[in-house]
Amino acid sequence: MKQIREWISIHTVKTPKLIVLLGIMVANLLFISAAALVVMWLAPPSLEPNDFWSCVFYALTMFLSGYMETAVDDIGQAGAFFVMFCVFTVIIGMIVFTGAVIGYMTEFISSFVENADSSSRKLHVSHHTVVLNWNNRAPEIINELLCKNTKEKVVILVDNDRDAVLSDINERLSDSIEDGNEAVREAAAQMSFFKRRSYIRKNSIKNKLIIIVREGESWSAKQLNDVSIKQAKSVIILCDGLSGAFDGSGSLARAEKVEALTIKTLLQVAQLSTEEDSADNQKIVVEVEDDRTLSLVNTIIAHKTLRGDDSIVPVAVNHILGQIFSQISIMPELNVVYSALFSNRGAAFYSRPVAELPPSEDEFICAYLDNHLRSIPLTIMQESGGKLHFYYMSDSERDLNGHDTVPTNPDFRVSINPDYEIADRYVLILGHNSRNSSIMEGFVTFNNEWKKKDGSETLEVIVIDDETYLAKQDNYKQYPCVKRVVAADVFEKELICGVIDEFIGAHYGDGCILILSDDAVCDEELDADALTYLIMVQDILDRRLANDPGFDPDSIDMVVEILNPKNYDVVSNYSTKNIVISNRYLSKIIAQIGEKEAMFDLYYDILTYDEPEQMGKQSPDLTVGEGSDAEAAASKELYIKKVSEFFNEIPGPCTAADLIRAVYHSSPDDNKSVVLGYFRSDGEMILFEGDQSAIHLVLTGDDKLINFSNH
């Protein structure tokens, strides 16, 4: 008896539902048995059969149906006592049997529905994407998967605020679907009825994502196994937002636990990915925000041998975004180019493995150009692991398959200017964020690569920022391209506006104003300083236009960073052409790397100007032609080059196919140039996507080519 009482006590606490179920079963068994015994006692000898189990049947009949007439007639005792007994049996049966069982089943079903997506329930799924942790870049990653317009399964594991995460996702996806489909309808408005229906059906965005959000610890082996991480095709480990504590001034003191969480999560994920029952070819993408964590991640990669084609790709958040901002500040049109090509919709970059090393990259690309009209070859690169990948731009990954008949125009020629140099550029930086150092490094390497023949620099920079942050940066003394530093708080309007006005007057036509958004503030203050700077700049432009009707505000390029996509409409009201939602760039890159990690090598190459010691050292057999200068730039980037400066003579009317091939074959061996498209003088971008022979163009001197080249 003591053991029974102890068992009941323990399981009442651990499994109360089981105890309730057992109690219902015992109560029903006891009552049915008692009722059956009473029926046996009252039944006459003539009743056949009158054994215990037959009486159990009579009791159950009354229990389940509440029908007493059969029992009364068969037993033959219609006295008041027996009728009262039957009524009593029916009432108690309804309560103890029917009511209790229905109540228990109702509670069980309700509990099952409520806890269907509980973190305690193991999820059986495969070939899905797992997102660990959450930050303000995460909704854009989910949105980029939506743009694939294919059925995708995404499981998100966060430590808390599951409902807030779902709200973020639903809001972002709803906006994307509405905006995307509206753009499709506008593009189809001028088509015939049947073409319009076909175009809308083909290009409309459909939400084919299956998204499951669960709460739990991202470094817990149980929680990771519960989301079937071993069967995932890719795992994306995000920095856990700005989880530090705010001091009295409102700035954020970043906590060490952010980096620790990334490391713990990566160690656990990498361990599970090496086990025998895990899927092959898993891709692990991990965000890293600081150099210390990046060093630890690289150490883990060096010591962690994954199976087969499994791989870990660290994405240095601040470095990549800093490089993007430095490039866009120098060539603002790249903002439009990257927004298009770093996406899953329309023309994009793709990669394919190469079985063996071709005799030379030049021969490989020439042969490719002779047989393909719907994709543009870029380069062949070798990973650190030794694998070769061919990269190309196309509307679809399928465009690489098959061969096309390429119409050629033997009379079409171009003459490329061998002394081409990028025109001088001047940048005014307003504000700061955690990417300042990476932005400045991009400027320095650009100046080193594009140093003029007389030794002078192509780029000069002015910085306006508060005195405290300037002191942390040692007033940018380590960066030769920074020619002036102005200490001013964001509210020192007179001083700041004076410098801005002077900059606009001095660099009309060759200047760019870069407005940065501080990422070390609370969510409510995100983009506040950037919007303040923007209002100042726009006010100066408006006053100049009022005083001089011939003044063109677009003669000064302006790049505005915003961190919260909800502020996009606010900024766009100021007619700013180059609004950079920095988180979207990184999210696009991460989403694509999660599909094919080889894309990271191309992105890193494109976004990094050559350091002097790197020039000529990246597999010269693959990246530069035979007999080229050993000191030639090895890294390839995207450049915006004015037609009148790039060519000795402006080319005549041609097709995109003619221009692509003529430019490539006319380029010097050490700097092969691939044309991906161009900007018309009115700013419209034309990418050479689809059938290149069907794209007809007449270039003017003010048009600008989108070139992929070493220099």
C-alpha positions as CSV (number, residue, x, y, z in Angstrom):
1,M,0.0,0.0,0.0
2,K,2.9,2.4,0.8
3,Q,4.4,1.8,-2.6
4,I,1.1,2.4,-4.3
5,R,0.6,5.6,-2.4
6,E,4.1,6.7,-3.3
7,W,3.6,5.9,-7.0
8,I,0.4,7.9,-7.0
9,S,2.0,10.8,-5.3
10,I,5.0,11.0,-7.7
11,H,2.9,10.6,-10.9
12,T,0.3,13.1,-9.7
13,V,3.1,15.7,-9.9
14,K,4.9,14.3,-13.0
15,T,2.0,13.0,-15.1
16,P,-1.3,14.4,-13.8
17,K,-3.2,13.5,-17.0
18,L,-2.3,9.9,-16.6
19,I,-3.5,9.8,-13.0
20,V,-6.8,11.4,-14.1
21,L,-7.2,8.9,-16.9
22,L,-6.5,6.0,-14.5
23,G,-9.0,7.5,-11.9
24,I,-11.7,7.6,-14.6
25,M,-11.1,4.0,-15.6
26,V,-11.1,2.7,-12.0
27,A,-14.2,4.6,-11.1
28,N,-16.1,3.3,-14.2
29,L,-14.9,-0.3,-13.6
30,L,-16.0,-0.2,-10.0
31,F,-19.4,1.4,-10.7
32,I,-20.1,-1.0,-13.7
33,S,-19.2,-4.0,-11.5
34,A,-21.5,-2.7,-8.7
35,A,-24.4,-2.1,-11.1
36,A,-23.9,-5.6,-12.6
37,L,-24.0,-7.2,-9.2
38,V,-27.3,-5.4,-8.3
39,V,-28.9,-6.5,-11.6
40,M,-27.8,-10.1,-10.9
41,W,-29.4,-9.9,-7.4
42,L,-32.7,-8.5,-8.7
43,A,-32.9,-10.7,-11.8
44,P,-35.4,-13.7,-11.5
45,P,-34.2,-17.2,-12.1
46,S,-36.1,-17.3,-15.4
47,L,-33.8,-14.6,-16.9
48,E,-31.5,-16.3,-19.4
49,P,-28.7,-15.7,-19.4
50,N,-28.3,-14.2,-15.9
51,D,-24.5,-14.5,-15.5
52,F,-22.3,-11.6,-14.4
53,W,-21.2,-10.6,-17.9
54,S,-24.8,-10.4,-19.2
55,C,-25.6,-8.1,-16.3
56,V,-22.6,-6.0,-17.2
57,F,-24.2,-5.6,-20.7
58,Y,-27.4,-4.4,-19.1
59,A,-25.5,-1.9,-17.0
60,L,-23.5,-0.6,-20.0
61,T,-26.7,-0.3,-22.0
62,M,-28.1,2.0,-19.4
63,F,-24.8,3.8,-19.1
64,L,-24.3,4.6,-22.7
65,S,-27.8,5.1,-24.0
66,G,-29.8,6.0,-20.9
67,Y,-32.5,3.5,-22.1
68,M,-34.0,1.5,-19.2
69,E,-37.0,-0.2,-20.8
70,T,-35.1,-3.3,-22.0
71,A,-33.6,-3.9,-18.6
72,V,-37.0,-3.5,-16.8
73,D,-38.9,-5.8,-19.2
74,D,-36.2,-8.5,-19.3
75,I,-35.7,-8.6,-15.6
76,G,-39.4,-8.4,-14.9
77,Q,-39.2,-6.3,-11.9
78,A,-41.0,-3.0,-12.5
79,G,-41.2,-2.1,-8.9
80,A,-40.3,1.4,-7.7
81,F,-37.1,0.3,-6.2
82,F,-35.7,-1.1,-9.5
83,V,-36.9,1.9,-11.5
84,M,-35.2,4.2,-9.0
85,F,-32.1,2.0,-9.2
86,C,-32.1,2.3,-13.0
87,V,-32.5,6.1,-12.9
88,F,-29.6,6.3,-10.4
89,T,-27.5,4.1,-12.7
90,V,-28.2,6.2,-15.7
91,I,-27.4,9.5,-14.0
92,I,-24.2,8.2,-12.4
93,G,-23.1,6.5,-15.6
94,M,-23.5,9.8,-17.5
95,I,-21.4,11.6,-14.9
96,V,-18.7,9.0,-14.2
97,F,-18.5,7.3,-17.7
98,T,-19.8,9.5,-20.5
99,G,-19.2,12.9,-18.9
100,A,-15.8,12.1,-17.5
101,V,-14.5,10.4,-20.7
102,I,-15.9,13.2,-22.9
103,G,-14.4,15.8,-20.6
104,Y,-11.0,14.1,-20.6
105,M,-11.0,13.7,-24.4
106,T,-12.0,17.3,-24.9
107,E,-9.2,18.5,-22.7
108,F,-6.8,16.2,-24.4
109,I,-7.7,17.5,-27.9
110,S,-7.6,21.1,-26.7
111,S,-4.2,20.6,-25.1
112,F,-3.0,18.9,-28.3
113,V,-4.1,21.8,-30.5
114,E,-2.6,24.4,-28.1
115,N,0.7,22.6,-27.8
116,A,1.0,21.4,-31.4
117,D,3.9,23.8,-32.0
118,S,5.3,23.5,-28.5
119,S,9.1,23.3,-28.2
120,S,8.7,20.1,-26.2
121,R,7.4,18.3,-29.3
122,K,10.0,16.8,-31.7
123,L,9.6,18.1,-35.3
124,H,10.0,15.5,-38.0
125,V,11.1,17.5,-41.1
126,S,13.9,17.3,-43.7
127,H,15.7,19.4,-46.3
128,H,14.7,22.6,-44.6
129,T,16.4,25.7,-43.5
130,V,17.1,26.3,-39.8
131,V,17.5,29.9,-38.5
132,L,19.0,30.1,-35.0
133,N,18.5,33.3,-33.0
134,W,16.8,36.5,-34.2
135,N,17.9,40.0,-35.1
136,N,16.7,42.9,-37.3
137,R,18.3,41.2,-40.4
138,A,16.4,38.0,-39.9
139,P,13.0,39.1,-41.5
140,E,15.0,40.0,-44.7
141,I,16.5,36.5,-44.9
142,I,13.0,35.0,-44.7
143,N,11.8,37.5,-47.3
144,E,14.7,36.6,-49.7
145,L,13.5,32.9,-49.5
146,L,10.0,34.1,-50.4
147,C,11.4,35.7,-53.5
148,K,12.5,32.3,-54.8
149,N,8.8,31.6,-55.3
150,T,9.4,27.9,-54.6
151,K,8.2,25.7,-51.7
152,E,10.6,26.2,-48.8
153,K,10.5,25.0,-45.2
154,V,12.0,27.2,-42.6
155,V,12.3,26.4,-38.9
156,I,13.3,29.3,-36.6
157,L,14.5,28.7,-33.0
158,V,14.6,31.8,-30.7
159,D,15.1,32.1,-27.0
160,N,11.9,34.2,-26.4
161,D,9.2,36.4,-28.0
162,R,7.9,33.8,-30.4
163,D,4.8,35.9,-31.1
164,A,6.9,39.0,-31.9
165,V,9.0,37.0,-34.4
166,L,5.9,35.8,-36.1
167,S,4.6,39.3,-36.3
168,D,7.8,40.6,-37.8
169,I,7.8,37.8,-40.5
170,N,4.1,38.3,-41.4
171,E,4.5,42.0,-41.7
172,R,7.6,41.8,-43.9
173,L,6.2,39.0,-46.2
174,S,2.8,40.8,-46.6
175,D,4.5,44.0,-47.7
176,S,6.7,42.1,-50.1
177,I,3.9,40.2,-51.7
178,E,1.7,43.3,-52.1
179,D,4.5,45.5,-53.5
180,G,5.9,42.7,-55.8
181,N,2.5,41.8,-57.2
182,E,1.6,45.5,-57.7
183,A,4.8,46.0,-59.7
184,V,3.9,42.9,-61.8
185,R,0.4,44.3,-62.5
186,E,1.8,47.6,-63.5
187,A,4.3,46.0,-65.9
188,A,1.5,44.0,-67.5
189,A,-0.9,46.9,-67.8
190,Q,0.0,47.6,-71.4
191,M,-0.1,44.0,-72.6
192,S,-2.9,42.3,-74.4
193,F,-5.5,40.4,-72.3
194,F,-4.0,36.9,-72.7
195,K,-0.4,38.1,-72.5
196,R,-1.2,40.0,-69.4
197,R,-2.8,37.0,-67.7
198,S,0.2,34.8,-68.6
199,Y,2.7,37.4,-67.4
200,I,0.9,37.9,-64.1
201,R,0.5,34.2,-63.5
202,K,4.3,33.6,-64.2
203,N,5.7,36.6,-62.3
204,S,3.4,37.0,-59.3
205,I,4.9,36.3,-55.9
206,K,3.2,33.5,-54.1
207,N,3.8,32.7,-50.5
208,K,5.0,29.1,-50.6
209,L,7.0,29.3,-47.4
210,I,6.2,26.9,-44.5
211,I,7.5,28.7,-41.4
212,I,7.6,27.3,-38.0
213,V,8.9,29.4,-35.0
214,R,9.8,27.7,-31.8
215,E,11.2,28.9,-28.5
216,G,14.3,27.3,-27.0
217,E,18.1,27.6,-26.5
218,S,20.0,27.6,-29.8
219,W,23.0,25.8,-28.2
220,S,20.9,23.0,-26.6
221,A,21.5,19.6,-28.2
222,K,17.9,18.6,-27.4
223,Q,16.3,21.7,-28.8
224,L,18.5,21.4,-32.0
225,N,17.6,17.7,-32.4
226,D,13.9,18.6,-31.9
227,V,14.0,20.9,-35.0
228,S,15.7,18.0,-37.0
229,I,18.9,20.0,-37.4
230,K,20.7,16.9,-38.7
231,Q,18.3,16.7,-41.7
232,A,18.5,20.4,-42.5
233,K,20.0,21.5,-45.8
234,S,21.3,24.7,-44.3
235,V,21.7,26.3,-40.9
236,I,21.9,30.0,-40.4
237,I,23.3,31.2,-37.1
238,L,22.5,34.8,-36.5
239,C,24.0,37.3,-34.0
240,D,21.6,37.6,-31.2
241,G,20.8,41.3,-31.9
242,L,22.0,44.0,-29.6
243,S,21.5,42.2,-26.3
244,G,23.7,44.4,-24.2
245,A,22.5,46.9,-21.6
246,F,21.9,50.6,-22.3
247,D,23.7,53.1,-20.1
248,G,22.3,56.4,-18.9
249,S,23.1,58.2,-22.2
250,G,21.1,55.8,-24.3
251,S,24.0,54.2,-26.0
252,L,24.5,50.5,-25.9
253,A,27.1,48.6,-24.0
254,R,27.5,45.4,-26.0
255,A,27.6,42.3,-23.9
256,E,30.1,39.6,-24.1
257,K,27.3,37.0,-24.1
258,V,26.5,37.9,-27.7
259,E,29.8,36.5,-28.9
260,A,29.6,33.6,-26.5
261,L,26.2,32.6,-27.8
262,T,27.5,32.5,-31.3
263,I,30.4,30.4,-30.4
264,K,28.4,28.0,-28.2
265,T,25.8,27.6,-30.9
266,L,28.3,27.0,-33.7
267,L,30.1,24.3,-31.6
268,Q,26.9,22.4,-30.9
269,V,25.7,22.7,-34.5
270,A,29.0,21.6,-36.0
271,Q,29.1,18.6,-33.6
272,L,25.7,17.4,-34.6
273,S,26.5,17.9,-38.3
274,T,29.4,15.5,-38.1
275,E,27.3,12.6,-36.8
276,E,26.7,9.7,-39.1
277,D,22.9,10.1,-39.2
278,S,23.1,13.7,-40.3
279,A,22.3,14.7,-43.9
280,D,25.1,15.3,-46.4
281,N,26.1,18.6,-48.0
282,Q,24.9,20.7,-45.1
283,K,25.7,24.4,-45.2
284,I,26.3,26.3,-41.9
285,V,26.4,30.1,-42.2
286,V,27.4,32.0,-39.1
287,E,27.2,35.8,-38.7
288,V,30.1,37.4,-36.9
289,E,30.2,41.1,-35.8
290,D,33.7,41.5,-34.4
291,D,37.2,40.4,-35.1
292,R,37.6,38.4,-31.9
293,T,34.6,36.2,-32.6
294,L,35.7,35.8,-36.2
295,S,39.1,34.5,-35.1
296,L,37.4,32.0,-32.8
297,V,35.0,30.9,-35.6
298,N,38.0,30.3,-37.9
299,T,39.7,28.3,-35.2
300,I,36.6,26.1,-34.9
301,I,36.5,25.6,-38.7
302,A,40.2,24.6,-38.7
303,H,39.7,22.0,-36.0
304,K,36.3,20.8,-37.0
305,T,36.4,18.4,-40.0
306,L,32.9,18.1,-41.4
307,R,31.7,15.2,-43.6
308,G,31.7,15.2,-47.4
309,D,30.6,18.6,-48.8
310,D,29.5,20.0,-45.4
311,S,30.9,23.5,-44.8
312,I,30.9,26.4,-42.3
313,V,30.9,29.9,-43.8
314,P,31.6,32.8,-41.5
315,V,30.0,36.1,-42.6
316,A,31.8,39.1,-41.2
317,V,28.8,41.5,-41.0
318,N,30.6,44.8,-40.4
319,H,33.4,44.0,-43.0
320,I,30.9,43.1,-45.8
321,L,28.6,46.1,-45.1
322,G,31.6,48.4,-44.8
323,Q,32.9,47.3,-48.2
324,I,29.5,47.8,-49.7
325,F,29.2,51.3,-48.4
326,S,32.7,52.3,-49.5
327,Q,31.9,51.1,-53.0
328,I,28.5,52.7,-53.2
329,S,29.9,56.0,-52.0
330,I,32.4,55.9,-54.9
331,M,30.0,54.6,-57.5
332,P,26.4,55.2,-56.2
333,E,24.9,53.3,-59.2
334,L,26.2,50.1,-57.6
335,N,23.4,50.3,-55.0
336,V,20.9,49.6,-57.8
337,V,23.2,46.9,-59.3
338,Y,23.7,45.0,-56.1
339,S,20.0,45.3,-55.1
340,A,19.2,43.5,-58.3
341,L,22.0,40.9,-58.6
342,F,22.1,39.9,-54.9
343,S,18.5,38.9,-55.1
344,N,16.6,35.7,-56.0
345,R,14.3,37.5,-58.4
346,G,15.3,38.4,-62.0
347,A,19.0,38.4,-63.1
348,A,21.3,37.1,-60.4
349,F,24.7,35.5,-59.8
350,Y,25.0,31.7,-60.0
351,S,27.7,29.1,-59.6
352,R,28.5,25.6,-61.0
353,P,31.3,23.3,-59.9
354,V,34.0,22.7,-62.5
355,A,35.4,19.2,-62.8
356,E,38.9,20.1,-63.8
357,L,41.1,23.1,-64.3
358,P,40.7,24.5,-67.9
359,P,43.9,25.4,-69.8
360,S,43.1,29.1,-69.0
361,E,40.1,31.1,-67.9
362,D,40.3,33.2,-71.1
363,E,39.9,30.1,-73.3
364,F,37.1,28.8,-71.1
365,I,35.1,32.1,-71.3
366,C,35.7,32.6,-75.0
367,A,34.3,29.1,-75.7
368,Y,31.4,29.9,-73.4
369,L,30.6,33.1,-75.2
370,D,30.5,31.2,-78.5
371,N,27.8,28.9,-77.2
372,H,25.6,30.8,-74.8
373,L,23.3,33.8,-75.3
374,R,21.2,33.8,-72.1
375,S,23.9,33.9,-69.5
376,I,27.1,35.9,-69.1
377,P,30.3,34.2,-67.8
378,L,32.2,35.9,-65.0
379,T,35.1,34.0,-63.7
380,I,36.5,30.7,-62.4
381,M,37.6,30.6,-58.8
382,Q,39.2,28.0,-56.5
383,E,38.0,27.6,-52.9
384,S,40.4,27.2,-50.0
385,G,39.4,23.5,-50.1
386,G,40.6,23.2,-53.7
387,K,37.2,23.0,-55.4
388,L,36.7,24.9,-58.6
389,H,33.6,26.9,-59.4
390,F,32.4,28.7,-62.5
391,Y,30.4,31.9,-61.9
392,Y,27.9,33.5,-64.2
393,M,25.0,36.0,-64.4
394,S,21.7,34.8,-65.7
395,D,17.9,35.1,-65.4
396,S,17.8,31.5,-64.3
397,E,20.2,28.8,-63.2
398,R,18.8,26.6,-66.0
399,D,20.2,29.0,-68.6
400,L,23.6,27.4,-68.2
401,N,22.3,24.1,-69.8
402,G,22.3,23.6,-73.5
403,H,24.0,25.5,-76.3
404,D,22.7,28.5,-78.3
405,T,23.4,29.6,-81.8
406,V,25.2,32.9,-81.3
407,P,24.7,35.4,-84.1
408,T,27.9,37.3,-84.7
409,N,28.6,40.7,-86.3
410,P,32.1,40.5,-87.6
411,D,32.1,44.2,-88.5
412,F,31.3,45.4,-84.9
413,R,34.5,46.5,-83.1
414,V,35.3,48.6,-80.0
415,S,38.4,50.5,-79.1
416,I,39.0,50.5,-75.3
417,N,41.0,53.3,-73.7
418,P,44.2,51.7,-72.3
419,D,44.8,54.7,-70.0
420,Y,41.3,54.7,-68.4
421,E,41.3,56.1,-64.9
422,I,38.4,56.6,-62.5
423,A,37.6,60.3,-62.1
424,D,38.4,61.9,-58.8
425,R,35.7,61.4,-56.1
426,Y,35.0,63.2,-52.9
427,V,33.0,61.8,-50.0
428,L,31.5,63.6,-47.0
429,I,30.6,61.2,-44.2
430,L,27.9,62.3,-41.7
431,G,27.6,60.2,-38.5
432,H,29.0,56.8,-37.5
433,N,28.2,53.2,-36.8
434,S,30.1,50.0,-36.0
435,R,31.2,49.7,-39.7
436,N,33.2,52.9,-39.9
437,S,36.6,51.2,-39.8
438,S,35.6,48.8,-42.6
439,I,34.3,51.6,-44.7
440,M,37.6,53.5,-44.3
441,E,39.6,50.3,-45.1
442,G,37.5,50.0,-48.3
443,F,38.4,53.6,-49.2
444,V,42.1,53.0,-48.5
445,T,42.4,49.9,-50.6
446,F,40.4,51.6,-53.4
447,N,43.0,54.5,-53.4
448,N,45.9,52.0,-53.4
449,E,44.4,50.2,-56.4
450,W,43.5,53.3,-58.4
451,K,46.4,55.5,-57.5
452,K,47.1,57.7,-60.4
453,K,50.3,57.6,-62.5
454,D,51.5,60.8,-60.8
455,G,51.1,59.2,-57.4
456,S,48.1,61.3,-56.3
457,E,45.0,59.8,-54.8
458,T,41.7,59.4,-56.5
459,L,39.5,59.7,-53.4
460,E,39.3,62.3,-50.6
461,V,37.1,62.1,-47.6
462,I,35.7,64.6,-45.0
463,V,34.1,63.3,-41.8
464,I,31.6,65.1,-39.5
465,D,30.9,63.4,-36.3
466,D,30.6,64.0,-32.5
467,E,33.8,64.6,-30.6
468,T,33.6,61.4,-28.5
469,Y,33.4,59.1,-31.5
470,L,36.1,61.0,-33.4
471,A,38.4,60.5,-30.3
472,K,37.7,56.7,-30.4
473,Q,38.8,56.7,-34.1
474,D,41.8,58.9,-33.2
475,N,40.3,61.5,-35.6
476,Y,40.9,59.1,-38.5
477,K,44.7,60.0,-38.6
478,Q,45.5,56.5,-39.7
479,Y,43.6,57.0,-43.0
480,P,45.5,59.1,-45.5
481,C,42.4,59.7,-47.7
482,V,40.7,61.6,-44.8
483,K,41.6,65.2,-45.5
484,R,39.4,66.9,-42.9
485,V,37.6,66.0,-39.6
486,V,34.9,68.2,-38.1
487,A,33.8,67.6,-34.5
488,A,30.1,68.5,-34.2
489,D,27.1,67.0,-32.4
490,V,24.1,66.2,-34.6
491,F,22.3,69.2,-33.1
492,E,25.0,71.7,-34.0
493,K,23.1,72.6,-37.1
494,E,24.9,75.8,-38.0
495,L,28.3,74.3,-38.1
496,I,27.2,71.1,-39.8
497,C,25.2,72.9,-42.5
498,G,28.1,75.2,-43.2
499,V,30.4,72.3,-44.0
500,I,27.8,70.6,-46.1
501,D,27.1,73.7,-48.1
502,E,30.8,74.3,-48.7
503,F,31.2,70.6,-49.8
504,I,28.3,70.8,-52.2
505,G,29.6,74.0,-53.7
506,A,33.2,72.7,-54.1
507,H,32.3,69.2,-55.5
508,Y,29.3,69.8,-57.7
509,G,29.2,66.7,-60.0
510,D,32.0,64.6,-58.3
511,G,30.9,64.5,-54.7
512,C,28.9,62.0,-52.6
513,I,27.3,62.6,-49.1
514,L,27.2,59.4,-47.1
515,I,24.8,59.4,-44.1
516,L,25.3,56.6,-41.6
517,S,22.8,55.3,-39.1
518,D,24.1,54.6,-35.6
519,D,23.4,50.9,-34.8
520,A,24.3,51.2,-31.1
521,V,21.1,52.8,-30.0
522,C,17.8,51.4,-28.8
523,D,15.2,50.4,-31.4
524,E,13.1,53.5,-30.8
525,E,16.1,55.7,-31.8
526,L,17.2,53.8,-34.9
527,D,17.8,56.0,-37.9
528,A,17.0,59.2,-35.9
529,D,20.4,60.9,-36.4
530,A,20.4,59.8,-40.1
531,L,17.0,61.4,-40.7
532,T,18.2,64.6,-38.9
533,Y,21.3,64.8,-41.2
534,L,19.1,64.1,-44.2
535,I,16.8,67.0,-43.4
536,M,19.8,69.3,-43.2
537,V,21.2,68.2,-46.5
538,Q,17.9,68.4,-48.3
539,D,17.2,71.9,-46.9
540,I,20.6,73.1,-48.3
541,L,19.8,71.6,-51.7
542,D,16.4,73.2,-51.7
543,R,17.8,76.6,-50.9
544,R,20.5,76.3,-53.6
545,L,17.8,75.3,-56.1
546,A,15.6,78.3,-55.1
547,N,18.6,80.7,-55.5
548,D,19.8,79.2,-58.8
549,P,17.1,77.5,-61.0
550,G,19.9,76.0,-63.0
551,F,21.2,74.0,-60.0
552,D,20.7,70.3,-60.3
553,P,20.3,68.6,-56.9
554,D,21.1,65.2,-58.5
555,S,24.6,66.5,-59.3
556,I,25.5,65.6,-55.7
557,D,25.1,61.9,-55.0
558,M,23.6,61.0,-51.7
559,V,23.7,57.6,-50.0
560,V,21.5,57.2,-46.9
561,E,21.8,54.2,-44.6
562,I,18.7,53.1,-42.7
563,L,18.5,50.1,-40.4
564,N,14.8,49.9,-39.9
565,P,13.0,49.1,-43.2
566,K,9.9,50.8,-41.9
567,N,11.7,54.1,-42.3
568,Y,12.2,53.6,-46.0
569,D,9.1,55.5,-47.0
570,V,10.1,58.4,-44.8
571,V,13.5,58.7,-46.4
572,S,12.2,58.2,-49.9
573,N,9.9,61.2,-49.5
574,Y,13.1,63.3,-49.8
575,S,13.7,62.0,-53.3
576,T,16.9,60.3,-52.3
577,K,17.9,57.9,-55.1
578,N,20.3,55.8,-53.1
579,I,18.6,54.6,-49.9
580,V,20.6,51.7,-48.6
581,I,18.8,49.3,-46.2
582,S,22.0,47.7,-45.1
583,N,20.4,44.8,-43.4
584,R,18.8,43.7,-46.7
585,Y,22.1,43.5,-48.4
586,L,23.5,41.1,-45.8
587,S,20.3,39.1,-45.7
588,K,20.3,38.6,-49.4
589,I,24.0,37.4,-49.2
590,I,23.3,35.1,-46.3
591,A,20.2,33.5,-47.9
592,Q,22.1,32.7,-51.1
593,I,25.2,31.4,-49.2
594,G,22.7,29.1,-47.4
595,E,21.8,27.6,-50.7
596,K,25.3,27.5,-52.2
597,E,28.3,28.4,-50.1
598,A,30.5,28.9,-53.2
599,M,28.7,32.2,-53.8
600,F,30.5,33.6,-50.7
601,D,33.8,33.5,-52.6
602,L,32.4,35.6,-55.4
603,Y,30.7,38.1,-53.1
604,Y,33.9,38.5,-51.1
605,D,35.9,39.0,-54.2
606,I,33.5,41.5,-55.7
607,L,33.2,43.5,-52.5
608,T,37.0,43.7,-51.7
609,Y,39.4,46.0,-53.5
610,D,42.9,44.6,-53.9
611,E,45.4,45.2,-51.1
612,P,48.9,45.8,-52.6
613,E,50.2,42.5,-51.1
614,Q,47.3,40.6,-52.6
615,M,47.7,41.7,-56.1
616,G,48.7,38.9,-58.5
617,K,48.5,36.1,-55.8
618,Q,45.1,34.6,-56.3
619,S,45.6,31.7,-58.6
620,P,47.1,33.7,-61.5
621,D,46.5,30.8,-63.9
622,L,42.8,31.3,-63.4
623,T,42.4,35.1,-62.9
624,V,44.8,36.7,-65.3
625,G,45.9,35.9,-68.8
626,E,49.1,34.2,-69.8
627,G,52.0,36.5,-69.9
628,S,50.3,39.2,-67.8
629,D,52.0,41.5,-65.3
630,A,52.6,39.6,-62.1
631,E,51.6,42.7,-60.1
632,A,48.2,43.0,-61.9
633,A,45.1,43.2,-59.7
634,A,43.8,39.7,-59.0
635,S,40.5,40.4,-57.4
636,K,37.6,41.3,-59.6
637,E,35.0,43.9,-58.8
638,L,32.0,45.6,-60.4
639,Y,32.8,49.1,-61.8
640,I,30.6,51.8,-63.2
641,K,32.6,53.3,-66.2
642,K,31.4,56.2,-68.3
643,V,31.2,55.2,-72.0
644,S,33.0,58.4,-73.2
645,E,35.9,57.6,-70.9
646,F,36.1,53.8,-71.2
647,F,36.2,53.8,-75.1
648,N,38.4,55.7,-77.4
649,E,35.3,56.1,-79.7
650,I,31.7,55.6,-78.8
651,P,30.5,52.2,-80.2
652,G,27.8,52.3,-82.9
653,P,24.3,50.7,-82.7
654,C,24.6,47.0,-81.6
655,T,23.1,44.2,-79.6
656,A,24.0,43.3,-76.1
657,A,25.5,40.1,-77.5
658,D,27.8,42.1,-79.8
659,L,28.9,44.5,-77.1
660,I,29.6,41.8,-74.5
661,R,31.9,39.8,-76.9
662,A,33.6,42.8,-78.5
663,V,34.5,44.3,-75.1
664,Y,35.8,41.0,-73.8
665,H,37.9,40.2,-76.8
666,S,39.3,43.8,-77.0
667,S,40.3,43.9,-73.3
668,P,43.9,43.4,-72.4
669,D,44.9,40.0,-71.1
670,D,45.6,41.2,-67.6
671,N,42.3,43.0,-67.3
672,K,39.5,41.2,-69.1
673,S,36.3,43.1,-68.9
674,V,32.8,41.6,-68.9
675,V,29.9,43.9,-69.5
676,L,26.8,43.0,-67.5
677,G,24.6,46.0,-68.5
678,Y,24.6,49.7,-68.6
679,F,22.9,52.8,-67.1
680,R,21.3,55.2,-69.5
681,S,22.0,58.9,-69.1
682,D,18.6,59.3,-67.4
683,G,19.6,56.8,-64.7
684,E,17.7,53.7,-65.9
685,M,19.5,50.5,-65.5
686,I,19.5,47.9,-68.3
687,L,20.9,44.5,-67.3
688,F,21.7,42.1,-70.2
689,E,19.4,39.3,-69.0
690,G,17.5,36.9,-71.3
691,D,18.3,36.7,-75.0
692,Q,21.2,39.0,-75.5
693,S,20.7,39.2,-79.3
694,A,17.2,40.7,-78.7
695,I,18.6,43.6,-76.6
696,H,19.3,46.5,-79.0
697,L,21.2,49.5,-77.8
698,V,22.6,52.8,-79.0
699,L,25.1,54.1,-76.5
700,T,25.8,57.7,-75.8
701,G,28.9,59.3,-74.1
702,D,26.9,59.9,-70.9
703,D,25.8,56.3,-70.5
704,K,27.7,54.2,-68.0
705,L,28.7,50.5,-68.4
706,I,28.5,47.9,-65.6
707,N,31.8,46.2,-65.9
708,F,33.1,43.1,-64.1
709,S,36.9,43.3,-64.3
710,N,40.2,43.3,-62.3
711,H,40.7,47.1,-62.6
